[in-house]
Amino acid sequence: RASIISSLPKSSVTAVVMPPASHSRVAHYEGRAPATYPQFGARSSAAEMEKIKAGNERWTKVVVALVLTVQVTMMVMMLRYSKTSTKYLSSTAVILAEALKIITCLLVLAWQHGAQLFQHLQKEVVGRPWDMLYVSVPALLFLVQNNLLFYSMECLEAVVYQVTYQLKILTTAVCMVLMLGKRLSGQQWVALLMLTCGVCLAQLDSSSNAVAKHATVSANSSLLPTLEKTPSSAKKYSGFVALIAACFISGFASVYTEKLLKQSSVSLWVRNVQLGVWSLAAGLIAFYSTAQAALEQGGFFQGYTPIVWGVVILQASSGILVALVIKLADNIVKTFSAAASLLFSSLLSVPIFGFRPSGQFAAGSCLVVLSAHIYAGGSLPVVVPSGCTGLRRRVSHKGAGTEYDERV
């Protein structure tokens, strides 16, 4: 037997020399590659691959969310500075941002397909009229939402408007559950409620400061115009209903866009072109129907400075980044990014614009940060009374069939 074994190649020795039957099953396969273990290797390799894949997806979501947060913070700061430094038509910046987004996506598609660009666009855009019709739904819904928001601004006080509009966080989550079948645990629903309360507190602080500043300016003014009448109860009710409808439309349109981006074979860049075409058409219609007099008086590019062009570029990149976050993550991650950018922009406003945060703003900021921690799977700290020491819990291992006590 020894001579036969010595004449065999080394790679086949482990296949001939079998351990005694008393050895364990793991020892029975000792010497083979992990992928050849029928009971252990393949299963453990697949589990490791799934674990690595899940970790990569989580880090991808974190990275795109952080990039969106930084980008939106920069856009908000530059937008606020542009409003204080020059006078321009905001609707023209929206139109130019949509046009720039379409051009950017077309350049990426040209880099990907080269000379086949027109054939690809004809196949994916022109050749799918029903697909283009489906994409028009969120663009039209956002147009209706904007009109409802403008109407509710006229009927409600700024504080009521800011607080009520944060219901869009919860309506988006409800639409994700109903339309996409997303499952949210009780802990995640609590986190979303905390996020809504935190954003409301932060917005209430800024709204209260704005109202107080407006009241001070009005009291010190020597030429007081006719005071605006307080809206009637019927007008307040209609404005509140319009605002609630805008919250539901916002949630539905956002989740519908996520469904278009995820449950389709169309690439992200083509989908952005389709969405941009409808958004550009809706923006042009709204602009020429509301700003015709201002356009004739000062022109399309009135008040444009390098800062305004920076706002246009950031707003165009924001549209692409939002679509990327929705495709790689979801609308809830986008909501947390928007809340974080609100906090960062407010903190940056302290040295730049002289913003003075109150304790209310600090409480709202803490709620936003804590809600993000809880939604990601974290838990609240457990406070153990000083007299309770040496607490233990029973831990069991089903595979090994053993139990032991672990100190808490």
Buried (B, 14 or more C-beta within 10 A) or exposed (E): EEEEEEEEEEEEEEEEEEEEEEEEEEEBBEEEEEEEBEEEBEEEEEEEEEEEEEEEEEEEBEEBBEBBBBBBBBBBBBBBBBBEEEEBBBBBBBBBBBBBBBEBBBEBBBEEEEEEBEEBBEEBBEEBEEBBEBBBBBBBBBBBBBEBBEBBBEBBBBBBBBBBBBBBBBBBBBBBBEBBEBEBEEBBBBBBBBBBBBBBBBBBBBBBBEEEEEEEEEEEEEEEEEEEEEBEEEBBEBBBEBBBBBBBBBBBBBBBBBBBBEEEEBBBBBBBBBBBBBBBBBBBEBBEEEBEEBBEEEEBEBBBEEBBBBBBBBBBBBBBBBBBBBBBBBBBBBBBBBBBBBBBBBBBBEEEEEBEBBEBBEBBBBBBBBBBBBBBEEEEEEEEEEEEEEEEEEEEEEEEEEEEEEEE
